[in-house]
Amino acid sequence: MIQTAYIREMAESFLAEHDGFLVDCTVSEGSDIRVWVDADAGMPIVKCMELSRHIAGQIDGERYDFSLQVSTPGLDQGLKVHRQYLKNVGREVEVQLLDGHRVEGLLEKVDEAVIVVKTRVKERIEGRKATHWVETEHDIKFVDIALTKVKISFK
């Protein structure tokens, strides 16, 4: 069986030379290989094709019957690696925490252990009918995050 670590190693070495990074890699029992990649400036399909050829060229096709898919993660998939968070600073995100709470707002900052999400809500001024905007920064530890998705905006 083709080992996930072997595919991961090939992908990471290729991507290191092409300003990309590995998001995820899986190999099923039927040798169905799936590799998700990205880059800070976006990953063109041409680079995905080059990586696919690179990996396929390293696997003995006579010994293994395999299928290979190399792509970028879709918008429906959550952020998985630290570098994806860095790439998405300044975008609206929805963070689901392990305790069940949700935080939606602007991803402002990312460091090694924490992300900062700024939320903005209208609150009523006490004793009046008027409202005002209240902005709050939430420091969220990576270990507390269940899932983070980039929100799609059609503005």
C-alpha positions in Angstrom: 0.0 0.0 0.0 1.1 3.5 -0.8 2.0 5.4 2.5 0.5 8.8 3.3 3.9 9.9 4.7 5.6 9.2 1.4 3.0 11.2 -0.6 3.2 14.0 2.0 7.0 14.1 1.8 6.9 14.3 -2.1 4.3 17.1 -2.0 6.1 19.1 0.6 9.4 19.0 -1.2 7.8 20.1 -4.4 5.8 22.8 -2.8 8.8 24.2 -0.9 10.4 25.0 -4.3 7.2 26.5 -5.7 6.1 28.8 -2.8 3.2 26.6 -1.9 2.2 24.6 1.2 0.5 21.3 1.9 -3.0 21.6 3.5 -3.9 17.9 3.7 -3.1 14.5 2.2 -5.0 11.2 2.4 -4.5 7.8 0.9 -7.4 5.3 1.1 -7.1 1.6 1.2 -7.9 1.4 -2.5 -4.9 3.7 -3.2 -7.1 6.7 -3.9 -4.7 9.6 -3.2 -6.0 13.1 -2.5 -3.7 16.0 -2.0 -4.9 19.5 -1.1 -2.4 22.4 -1.6 -2.4 26.2 -1.4 -0.1 29.2 -1.7 0.0 32.6 -0.2 -0.7 34.2 -3.5 -3.1 31.5 -4.7 -2.4 28.2 -6.3 -2.9 28.1 -10.1 -4.2 25.0 -11.6 -0.9 24.7 -13.6 1.0 24.1 -10.3 -1.5 21.5 -9.2 -1.0 19.7 -12.5 2.8 19.9 -12.1 2.6 18.5 -8.6 0.3 15.7 -9.8 2.8 14.7 -12.5 5.6 14.9 -10.0 3.9 12.6 -7.5 2.6 10.2 -10.2 6.1 10.0 -11.7 7.5 8.8 -8.4 5.0 5.9 -7.9 5.6 2.6 -9.5 2.5 2.3 -11.7 3.2 -1.4 -12.4 3.2 -2.2 -8.7 0.4 0.0 -7.6 -3.0 0.7 -9.1 -3.8 4.2 -7.9 -5.8 7.3 -8.6 -4.5 10.8 -7.8 -6.3 14.0 -7.2 -4.4 17.3 -6.5 -6.5 20.4 -5.8 -6.9 23.4 -3.6 -9.3 23.3 -0.7 -12.8 24.5 -1.5 -14.5 27.3 0.3 -16.7 24.7 2.0 -13.7 23.3 3.8 -12.4 24.8 7.0 -9.0 26.1 7.5 -6.6 23.3 8.6 -3.1 24.7 8.8 -1.5 27.7 10.3 -0.4 29.2 7.0 -4.0 29.2 5.8 -4.9 31.4 8.7 -2.1 33.8 7.9 -3.3 33.9 4.2 -6.8 34.9 5.3 -6.0 37.7 7.7 -8.3 40.6 6.8 -11.2 38.3 5.8 -14.5 37.5 7.5 -14.5 34.2 9.3 -16.8 32.0 11.3 -15.0 30.2 14.1 -16.7 27.2 15.9 -15.2 26.5 19.3 -14.9 23.1 20.9 -17.3 24.3 23.7 -20.0 24.9 21.1 -19.8 28.7 20.9 -19.4 30.5 17.6 -17.6 33.7 16.8 -18.1 35.6 13.5 -16.0 38.5 12.5 -12.9 39.8 10.9 -9.7 37.7 11.3 -7.3 40.5 12.4 -4.2 38.7 13.6 -2.6 35.3 13.8 0.4 34.2 15.8 1.7 30.8 16.8 -0.9 30.0 19.4 -3.8 32.5 19.0 -6.0 34.1 16.4 -7.7 37.5 17.0 -11.2 37.9 15.6 -12.9 41.3 15.8 -16.7 41.3 16.1 -18.9 44.3 15.5 -22.5 44.4 16.9 -25.1 47.1 17.5 -26.1 47.6 21.1 -28.7 49.8 22.5 -27.6 52.9 24.5 -29.0 52.5 28.0 -32.1 54.7 28.6 -32.4 55.7 25.0 -33.8 54.2 21.8 -30.5 54.9 19.9 -27.9 52.2 19.2 -24.2 52.3 18.6 -21.6 49.9 17.2 -19.5 48.0 19.7 -16.3 46.3 18.5 -14.8 43.5 20.5 -11.5 41.6 19.9 -11.6 37.9 20.8 -8.4 36.1 21.4 -9.0 32.5 20.5 -6.4 29.8 21.1 -5.9 27.2 18.3 -6.4 24.4 20.8 -10.0 25.7 21.4 -11.0 25.8 17.7 -13.1 23.0 16.3 -13.5 24.6 12.8 -12.8 27.9 11.1 -14.4 28.8 7.7 -13.9 31.8 5.6 -17.2 33.6 5.0 -18.2 34.2 1.4 -19.2 37.8 0.7 -21.0 39.0 -2.4 -20.6 42.7 -1.7 
